[in-house]
Amino acid sequence: MTDRRSFLRIAIMGTASLIVAGCDRISQSSWGPKVLGKAEGLNRRVQALLAPSSAMAKEYTEADISSVFHPNGTTMPNTPAYQTLMANQFRDYKLQVDGMVSHPAMLSIDDLKKLDTRTQITRHDCVEGWSAIGKWQGTLLSAVLDHVGADPQARFVVFHCFDEMDVDTPYYESVDIDEARHPQTLLAFGLNDKPLPVPNGAPLRLRVGRQLGYKQAKYLSRIEVVKSFDTIGDGKGGYWEDQGYEWYAGI
Protein backbone atom coordinates (compact mmCIF):
# COMPACT_ATOMS: atom_id res chain seq x y z
CA MET A 1 0.00 0.00 0.00
CA THR A 2 2.84 2.39 0.86
CA ASP A 3 4.58 1.74 -2.47
CA ARG A 4 1.35 2.31 -4.34
CA ARG A 5 0.64 5.59 -2.56
CA SER A 6 4.21 6.74 -3.20
CA PHE A 7 3.85 5.94 -6.88
CA LEU A 8 0.56 7.82 -7.11
CA ARG A 9 2.00 10.82 -5.30
CA ILE A 10 5.01 11.01 -7.63
CA ALA A 11 2.82 10.53 -10.68
CA ILE A 12 0.36 13.25 -9.80
CA MET A 13 3.08 15.71 -8.82
CA GLY A 14 4.84 15.06 -12.09
CA THR A 15 1.63 15.59 -14.04
CA ALA A 16 0.85 18.78 -12.18
CA SER A 17 4.36 20.15 -12.79
CA LEU A 18 4.12 19.47 -16.51
CA ILE A 19 0.74 21.13 -16.71
CA VAL A 20 1.86 24.23 -14.84
CA ALA A 21 5.12 24.49 -16.79
CA GLY A 22 3.30 24.39 -20.10
CA CYS A 23 0.13 26.19 -19.15
CA ASP A 24 0.94 29.48 -20.90
CA ARG A 25 1.24 27.74 -24.27
CA ILE A 26 -1.68 25.42 -23.66
CA SER A 27 -4.00 28.18 -22.42
CA GLN A 28 -3.55 30.04 -25.70
CA SER A 29 -4.96 27.14 -27.73
CA SER A 30 -8.66 26.54 -28.41
CA TRP A 31 -8.60 23.19 -26.62
CA GLY A 32 -6.32 24.20 -23.75
CA PRO A 33 -8.91 25.39 -21.22
CA LYS A 34 -10.82 22.08 -21.45
CA VAL A 35 -7.62 20.05 -20.94
CA LEU A 36 -6.50 22.21 -18.04
CA GLY A 37 -9.92 22.00 -16.43
CA LYS A 38 -10.05 18.20 -16.62
CA ALA A 39 -6.45 17.86 -15.39
CA GLU A 40 -7.17 20.17 -12.48
CA GLY A 41 -10.15 18.06 -11.48
CA LEU A 42 -8.02 14.91 -11.57
CA ASN A 43 -5.25 16.60 -9.62
CA ARG A 44 -7.62 17.79 -6.90
CA ARG A 45 -9.27 14.36 -6.54
CA VAL A 46 -5.94 12.55 -6.20
CA GLN A 47 -4.57 15.21 -3.85
CA ALA A 48 -7.67 14.84 -1.69
CA LEU A 49 -6.96 11.10 -1.49
CA LEU A 50 -3.25 11.41 -0.73
CA ALA A 51 -3.24 14.67 1.24
CA PRO A 52 -6.47 15.05 3.21
CA SER A 53 -7.29 18.32 4.95
CA SER A 54 -5.58 17.06 8.11
CA ALA A 55 -2.25 16.32 6.38
CA MET A 56 0.62 18.57 7.45
CA ALA A 57 3.41 20.08 5.37
CA LYS A 58 6.88 19.09 6.54
CA GLU A 59 8.36 21.40 9.16
CA TYR A 60 12.11 21.91 9.48
CA THR A 61 14.64 22.97 12.11
CA GLU A 62 16.41 26.32 12.49
CA ALA A 63 19.52 24.69 11.03
CA ASP A 64 17.63 24.13 7.78
CA ILE A 65 16.67 27.78 7.22
CA SER A 66 17.94 29.09 3.89
CA SER A 67 20.61 31.79 4.09
CA VAL A 68 18.67 33.80 1.49
CA PHE A 69 14.92 33.63 1.00
CA HIS A 70 14.37 34.73 -2.57
CA PRO A 71 11.21 36.78 -3.16
CA ASN A 72 8.64 35.45 -5.59
CA GLY A 73 6.56 37.57 -7.94
CA THR A 74 6.33 41.31 -7.35
CA THR A 75 9.02 42.78 -5.11
CA MET A 76 7.84 46.41 -4.88
CA PRO A 77 4.20 47.36 -5.48
CA ASN A 78 3.97 50.78 -7.10
CA THR A 79 0.33 51.48 -6.31
CA PRO A 80 -0.24 54.79 -4.46
CA ALA A 81 -2.05 53.09 -1.57
CA TYR A 82 0.88 50.75 -0.91
CA GLN A 83 3.52 53.44 -1.35
CA THR A 84 1.73 55.63 1.20
CA LEU A 85 1.60 52.81 3.75
CA MET A 86 5.25 51.91 3.19
CA ALA A 87 6.34 55.53 3.63
CA ASN A 88 4.86 55.40 7.14
CA GLN A 89 6.43 51.98 7.85
CA PHE A 90 2.95 50.42 7.67
CA ARG A 91 1.85 52.01 10.93
CA ASP A 92 -1.52 52.83 9.36
CA TYR A 93 -1.99 49.42 7.76
CA LYS A 94 -5.23 47.57 8.37
CA LEU A 95 -6.46 44.37 6.75
CA GLN A 96 -10.04 44.55 5.56
CA VAL A 97 -12.01 41.34 6.22
CA ASP A 98 -15.52 41.11 4.81
CA GLY A 99 -17.86 39.14 2.58
CA MET A 100 -19.90 36.33 4.16
CA VAL A 101 -19.05 37.28 7.75
CA SER A 102 -21.10 38.40 10.74
CA HIS A 103 -18.64 41.08 11.86
CA PRO A 104 -16.63 42.74 9.08
CA ALA A 105 -13.37 44.07 10.46
CA MET A 106 -10.35 46.25 9.81
CA LEU A 107 -7.40 44.61 11.57
CA SER A 108 -3.98 46.09 12.24
CA ILE A 109 -0.92 43.91 12.64
CA ASP A 110 -1.21 44.42 16.41
CA ASP A 111 -4.84 43.27 16.24
CA LEU A 112 -3.75 40.14 14.38
CA LYS A 113 -1.07 39.42 16.95
CA LYS A 114 -3.75 39.33 19.65
CA LEU A 115 -5.41 36.38 17.91
CA ASP A 116 -4.04 32.83 17.71
CA THR A 117 -0.49 33.06 16.35
CA ARG A 118 1.95 30.38 15.24
CA THR A 119 5.59 30.05 14.26
CA GLN A 120 6.58 27.41 11.71
CA ILE A 121 9.60 26.57 9.57
CA THR A 122 8.39 25.41 6.18
CA ARG A 123 9.61 25.25 2.60
CA HIS A 124 8.48 27.52 -0.20
CA ASP A 125 8.36 25.77 -3.57
CA CYS A 126 8.25 28.09 -6.57
CA VAL A 127 6.75 27.03 -9.89
CA GLU A 128 9.98 28.31 -11.49
CA GLY A 129 11.85 25.42 -9.90
CA TRP A 130 13.57 26.88 -6.84
CA SER A 131 12.77 26.41 -3.16
CA ALA A 132 13.72 28.01 0.14
CA ILE A 133 13.08 27.29 3.79
CA GLY A 134 12.00 30.07 6.10
CA LYS A 135 10.75 30.63 9.62
CA TRP A 136 7.33 32.25 9.49
CA GLN A 137 5.48 34.08 12.25
CA GLY A 138 1.83 34.81 11.71
CA THR A 139 -1.79 34.57 12.73
CA LEU A 140 -3.80 31.48 11.95
CA LEU A 141 -6.26 32.31 9.20
CA SER A 142 -8.77 30.11 11.00
CA ALA A 143 -8.56 32.47 14.00
CA VAL A 144 -9.37 35.44 11.77
CA LEU A 145 -12.34 33.60 10.27
CA ASP A 146 -13.62 32.82 13.75
CA HIS A 147 -13.05 36.41 14.86
CA VAL A 148 -15.26 37.82 12.08
CA GLY A 149 -17.82 35.00 12.22
CA ALA A 150 -17.41 33.42 8.81
CA ASP A 151 -20.68 32.04 7.42
CA PRO A 152 -20.76 28.21 7.50
CA GLN A 153 -22.17 28.32 3.94
CA ALA A 154 -19.03 30.05 2.61
CA ARG A 155 -16.77 27.89 0.44
CA PHE A 156 -13.75 30.05 -0.36
CA VAL A 157 -11.51 32.77 0.99
CA VAL A 158 -10.25 35.31 -1.57
CA PHE A 159 -7.10 37.37 -0.99
CA HIS A 160 -6.95 40.80 -2.64
CA CYS A 161 -3.50 42.40 -2.88
CA PHE A 162 -1.90 45.83 -3.25
CA ASP A 163 0.32 44.85 -6.19
CA GLU A 164 -0.96 45.13 -9.75
CA MET A 165 0.03 42.65 -12.44
CA ASP A 166 -1.42 44.82 -15.23
CA VAL A 167 -2.93 48.29 -15.20
CA ASP A 168 -5.93 48.19 -12.86
CA THR A 169 -5.51 44.43 -12.38
CA PRO A 170 -4.59 43.74 -8.74
CA TYR A 171 -3.15 40.36 -7.87
CA TYR A 172 -5.58 38.04 -6.14
CA GLU A 173 -5.70 34.42 -5.00
CA SER A 174 -8.05 32.07 -3.19
CA VAL A 175 -8.21 28.85 -1.19
CA ASP A 176 -11.13 26.75 -0.07
CA ILE A 177 -12.38 26.79 3.50
CA ASP A 178 -10.63 23.53 4.40
CA GLU A 179 -7.25 24.97 3.35
CA ALA A 180 -8.06 28.28 5.03
CA ARG A 181 -8.71 26.49 8.32
CA HIS A 182 -5.67 24.24 8.06
CA PRO A 183 -3.41 24.68 11.16
CA GLN A 184 -0.45 25.68 8.96
CA THR A 185 -2.28 28.36 6.94
CA LEU A 186 -1.00 31.68 8.22
CA LEU A 187 -1.33 35.38 7.62
CA ALA A 188 2.39 35.94 8.06
CA PHE A 189 3.84 39.19 9.38
CA GLY A 190 7.33 37.91 10.21
CA LEU A 191 10.11 36.03 8.46
CA ASN A 192 13.13 34.62 10.30
CA ASP A 193 12.33 36.53 13.52
CA LYS A 194 12.13 39.91 11.77
CA PRO A 195 9.23 41.92 10.36
CA LEU A 196 8.34 40.70 6.90
CA PRO A 197 10.57 42.46 4.32
CA VAL A 198 8.93 44.38 1.48
CA PRO A 199 10.22 42.03 -1.28
CA ASN A 200 8.69 39.09 0.60
CA GLY A 201 5.26 40.69 0.99
CA ALA A 202 5.25 43.25 3.83
CA PRO A 203 3.35 43.93 5.87
CA LEU A 204 1.25 40.77 5.53
CA ARG A 205 1.15 37.77 3.24
CA LEU A 206 -0.49 34.39 2.98
CA ARG A 207 1.43 31.23 3.76
CA VAL A 208 -0.15 27.98 2.58
CA GLY A 209 2.51 25.38 3.27
CA ARG A 210 0.94 22.64 1.15
CA GLN A 211 0.72 24.55 -2.15
CA LEU A 212 3.07 26.12 -4.70
CA GLY A 213 4.43 29.64 -4.45
CA TYR A 214 1.96 31.40 -6.70
CA LYS A 215 -0.76 30.60 -4.17
CA GLN A 216 1.16 32.54 -1.48
CA ALA A 217 -0.45 35.94 -2.03
CA LYS A 218 1.67 38.89 -0.86
CA TYR A 219 0.86 42.48 0.10
CA LEU A 220 -2.58 41.58 1.43
CA SER A 221 -5.10 44.43 1.43
CA ARG A 222 -8.39 42.59 1.85
CA ILE A 223 -9.76 39.14 2.64
CA GLU A 224 -13.18 38.28 1.25
CA VAL A 225 -15.18 35.26 2.39
CA VAL A 226 -17.35 34.04 -0.48
CA LYS A 227 -19.51 31.19 -1.72
CA SER A 228 -18.19 31.54 -5.28
CA PHE A 229 -15.57 33.58 -7.12
CA ASP A 230 -17.50 33.61 -10.39
CA THR A 231 -17.71 37.42 -10.35
CA ILE A 232 -14.12 38.02 -9.17
CA GLY A 233 -11.52 38.49 -11.89
CA ASP A 234 -12.22 36.00 -14.64
CA GLY A 235 -13.88 33.64 -12.19
CA LYS A 236 -11.02 31.13 -11.95
CA GLY A 237 -9.97 31.92 -8.38
CA GLY A 238 -6.70 33.77 -8.95
CA TYR A 239 -4.66 35.96 -11.28
CA TRP A 240 -2.51 33.11 -12.61
CA GLU A 241 -5.49 30.80 -12.73
CA ASP A 242 -7.13 33.35 -15.03
CA GLN A 243 -4.09 32.87 -17.29
CA GLY A 244 -4.52 29.07 -17.32
CA TYR A 245 -2.72 27.83 -14.20
CA GLU A 246 -4.35 25.25 -11.96
CA TRP A 247 -6.40 26.57 -9.08
CA TYR A 248 -5.28 23.75 -6.77
CA ALA A 249 -1.47 23.75 -6.70
CA GLY A 250 -0.78 21.04 -4.13
CA ILE A 251 2.76 19.77 -3.54
C-alpha positions as CSV (number, residue, x, y, z in Angstrom):
1,M,0.0,0.0,0.0
2,T,2.8,2.4,0.9
3,D,4.6,1.7,-2.5
4,R,1.3,2.3,-4.3
5,R,0.6,5.6,-2.6
6,S,4.2,6.7,-3.2
7,F,3.9,5.9,-6.9
8,L,0.6,7.8,-7.1
9,R,2.0,10.8,-5.3
10,I,5.0,11.0,-7.6
11,A,2.8,10.5,-10.7
12,I,0.4,13.3,-9.8
13,M,3.1,15.7,-8.8
14,G,4.8,15.1,-12.1
15,T,1.6,15.6,-14.0
16,A,0.8,18.8,-12.2
17,S,4.4,20.1,-12.8
18,L,4.1,19.5,-16.5
19,I,0.7,21.1,-16.7
20,V,1.9,24.2,-14.8
21,A,5.1,24.5,-16.8
22,G,3.3,24.4,-20.1
23,C,0.1,26.2,-19.2
24,D,0.9,29.5,-20.9
25,R,1.2,27.7,-24.3
26,I,-1.7,25.4,-23.7
27,S,-4.0,28.2,-22.4
28,Q,-3.6,30.0,-25.7
29,S,-5.0,27.1,-27.7
30,S,-8.7,26.5,-28.4
31,W,-8.6,23.2,-26.6
32,G,-6.3,24.2,-23.8
33,P,-8.9,25.4,-21.2
34,K,-10.8,22.1,-21.5
35,V,-7.6,20.0,-20.9
36,L,-6.5,22.2,-18.0
37,G,-9.9,22.0,-16.4
38,K,-10.0,18.2,-16.6
39,A,-6.5,17.9,-15.4
40,E,-7.2,20.2,-12.5
41,G,-10.1,18.1,-11.5
42,L,-8.0,14.9,-11.6
43,N,-5.3,16.6,-9.6
44,R,-7.6,17.8,-6.9
45,R,-9.3,14.4,-6.5
46,V,-5.9,12.6,-6.2
47,Q,-4.6,15.2,-3.8
48,A,-7.7,14.8,-1.7
49,L,-7.0,11.1,-1.5
50,L,-3.2,11.4,-0.7
51,A,-3.2,14.7,1.2
52,P,-6.5,15.0,3.2
53,S,-7.3,18.3,4.9
54,S,-5.6,17.1,8.1
55,A,-2.3,16.3,6.4
56,M,0.6,18.6,7.4
57,A,3.4,20.1,5.4
58,K,6.9,19.1,6.5
59,E,8.4,21.4,9.2
60,Y,12.1,21.9,9.5
61,T,14.6,23.0,12.1
62,E,16.4,26.3,12.5
63,A,19.5,24.7,11.0
64,D,17.6,24.1,7.8
65,I,16.7,27.8,7.2
66,S,17.9,29.1,3.9
67,S,20.6,31.8,4.1
68,V,18.7,33.8,1.5
69,F,14.9,33.6,1.0
70,H,14.4,34.7,-2.6
71,P,11.2,36.8,-3.2
72,N,8.6,35.4,-5.6
73,G,6.6,37.6,-7.9
74,T,6.3,41.3,-7.4
75,T,9.0,42.8,-5.1
76,M,7.8,46.4,-4.9
77,P,4.2,47.4,-5.5
78,N,4.0,50.8,-7.1
79,T,0.3,51.5,-6.3
80,P,-0.2,54.8,-4.5
81,A,-2.0,53.1,-1.6
82,Y,0.9,50.8,-0.9
83,Q,3.5,53.4,-1.4
84,T,1.7,55.6,1.2
85,L,1.6,52.8,3.7
86,M,5.2,51.9,3.2
87,A,6.3,55.5,3.6
88,N,4.9,55.4,7.1
89,Q,6.4,52.0,7.8
90,F,3.0,50.4,7.7
91,R,1.9,52.0,10.9
92,D,-1.5,52.8,9.4
93,Y,-2.0,49.4,7.8
94,K,-5.2,47.6,8.4
95,L,-6.5,44.4,6.8
96,Q,-10.0,44.5,5.6
97,V,-12.0,41.3,6.2
98,D,-15.5,41.1,4.8
99,G,-17.9,39.1,2.6
100,M,-19.9,36.3,4.2
101,V,-19.1,37.3,7.7
102,S,-21.1,38.4,10.7
103,H,-18.6,41.1,11.9
104,P,-16.6,42.7,9.1
105,A,-13.4,44.1,10.5
106,M,-10.4,46.3,9.8
107,L,-7.4,44.6,11.6
108,S,-4.0,46.1,12.2
109,I,-0.9,43.9,12.6
110,D,-1.2,44.4,16.4
111,D,-4.8,43.3,16.2
112,L,-3.8,40.1,14.4
113,K,-1.1,39.4,17.0
114,K,-3.7,39.3,19.6
115,L,-5.4,36.4,17.9
116,D,-4.0,32.8,17.7
117,T,-0.5,33.1,16.4
118,R,1.9,30.4,15.2
119,T,5.6,30.0,14.3
120,Q,6.6,27.4,11.7
121,I,9.6,26.6,9.6
122,T,8.4,25.4,6.2
123,R,9.6,25.2,2.6
124,H,8.5,27.5,-0.2
125,D,8.4,25.8,-3.6
126,C,8.2,28.1,-6.6
127,V,6.7,27.0,-9.9
128,E,10.0,28.3,-11.5
129,G,11.8,25.4,-9.9
130,W,13.6,26.9,-6.8
131,S,12.8,26.4,-3.2
132,A,13.7,28.0,0.1
133,I,13.1,27.3,3.8
134,G,12.0,30.1,6.1
135,K,10.7,30.6,9.6
136,W,7.3,32.3,9.5
137,Q,5.5,34.1,12.2
138,G,1.8,34.8,11.7
139,T,-1.8,34.6,12.7
140,L,-3.8,31.5,12.0
141,L,-6.3,32.3,9.2
142,S,-8.8,30.1,11.0
143,A,-8.6,32.5,14.0
144,V,-9.4,35.4,11.8
145,L,-12.3,33.6,10.3
146,D,-13.6,32.8,13.7
147,H,-13.1,36.4,14.9
148,V,-15.3,37.8,12.1
149,G,-17.8,35.0,12.2
150,A,-17.4,33.4,8.8
151,D,-20.7,32.0,7.4
152,P,-20.8,28.2,7.5
153,Q,-22.2,28.3,3.9
154,A,-19.0,30.0,2.6
155,R,-16.8,27.9,0.4
156,F,-13.8,30.0,-0.4
157,V,-11.5,32.8,1.0
158,V,-10.3,35.3,-1.6
159,F,-7.1,37.4,-1.0
160,H,-6.9,40.8,-2.6
161,C,-3.5,42.4,-2.9
162,F,-1.9,45.8,-3.3
163,D,0.3,44.9,-6.2
164,E,-1.0,45.1,-9.7
165,M,0.0,42.7,-12.4
166,D,-1.4,44.8,-15.2
167,V,-2.9,48.3,-15.2
168,D,-5.9,48.2,-12.9
169,T,-5.5,44.4,-12.4
170,P,-4.6,43.7,-8.7
171,Y,-3.2,40.4,-7.9
172,Y,-5.6,38.0,-6.1
173,E,-5.7,34.4,-5.0
174,S,-8.1,32.1,-3.2
175,V,-8.2,28.8,-1.2
176,D,-11.1,26.8,-0.1
177,I,-12.4,26.8,3.5
178,D,-10.6,23.5,4.4
179,E,-7.3,25.0,3.3
180,A,-8.1,28.3,5.0
181,R,-8.7,26.5,8.3
182,H,-5.7,24.2,8.1
183,P,-3.4,24.7,11.2
184,Q,-0.5,25.7,9.0
185,T,-2.3,28.4,6.9
186,L,-1.0,31.7,8.2
187,L,-1.3,35.4,7.6
188,A,2.4,35.9,8.1
189,F,3.8,39.2,9.4
190,G,7.3,37.9,10.2
191,L,10.1,36.0,8.5
192,N,13.1,34.6,10.3
193,D,12.3,36.5,13.5
194,K,12.1,39.9,11.8
195,P,9.2,41.9,10.4
196,L,8.3,40.7,6.9
197,P,10.6,42.5,4.3
198,V,8.9,44.4,1.5
199,P,10.2,42.0,-1.3
200,N,8.7,39.1,0.6
201,G,5.3,40.7,1.0
202,A,5.3,43.2,3.8
203,P,3.4,43.9,5.9
204,L,1.2,40.8,5.5
205,R,1.2,37.8,3.2
206,L,-0.5,34.4,3.0
207,R,1.4,31.2,3.8
208,V,-0.2,28.0,2.6
209,G,2.5,25.4,3.3
210,R,0.9,22.6,1.1
211,Q,0.7,24.5,-2.2
212,L,3.1,26.1,-4.7
213,G,4.4,29.6,-4.5
214,Y,2.0,31.4,-6.7
215,K,-0.8,30.6,-4.2
216,Q,1.2,32.5,-1.5
217,A,-0.4,35.9,-2.0
218,K,1.7,38.9,-0.9
219,Y,0.9,42.5,0.1
220,L,-2.6,41.6,1.4
221,S,-5.1,44.4,1.4
222,R,-8.4,42.6,1.9
223,I,-9.8,39.1,2.6
224,E,-13.2,38.3,1.2
225,V,-15.2,35.3,2.4
226,V,-17.3,34.0,-0.5
227,K,-19.5,31.2,-1.7
228,S,-18.2,31.5,-5.3
229,F,-15.6,33.6,-7.1
230,D,-17.5,33.6,-10.4
231,T,-17.7,37.4,-10.3
232,I,-14.1,38.0,-9.2
233,G,-11.5,38.5,-11.9
234,D,-12.2,36.0,-14.6
235,G,-13.9,33.6,-12.2
236,K,-11.0,31.1,-12.0
237,G,-10.0,31.9,-8.4
238,G,-6.7,33.8,-9.0
239,Y,-4.7,36.0,-11.3
240,W,-2.5,33.1,-12.6
241,E,-5.5,30.8,-12.7
242,D,-7.1,33.4,-15.0
243,Q,-4.1,32.9,-17.3
244,G,-4.5,29.1,-17.3
245,Y,-2.7,27.8,-14.2
246,E,-4.3,25.2,-12.0
247,W,-6.4,26.6,-9.1
248,Y,-5.3,23.8,-6.8
249,A,-1.5,23.8,-6.7
250,G,-0.8,21.0,-4.1
251,I,2.8,19.8,-3.5
